[in-house]
Amino acid sequence: MKHPAFTRRQLFLGTPRADQAGDQQKLSLLEDERGATGLEYALIAALVGLTLWNGATILGRRTRQSLNCSGRTVRRASRGRSPPRCAG
């Protein structure tokens, strides 16, 4: 048994009847999904970009903390002091 293909609008809002939608032009505009795919890809790309930005920010902060701790350790060791306690 073959299932009929439904548009996203039909799945979420139900199938409109011509007498409910007014005229046929309004009905065809509601079923047109040409721009929906581009919008979906743009939202996915924005989410991926936001995730990468967040990951790079976290990695940068941790790298900076580690390098600062290393620098303090070298500086204190060159002056004959004990190494600092670094947050880890």
Secondary structure as UniProt FT lines:
FT   HELIX           8..13
FT   HELIX           18..21
FT   HELIX           24..31
FT   HELIX           34..78
FT   TURN            79..80
//
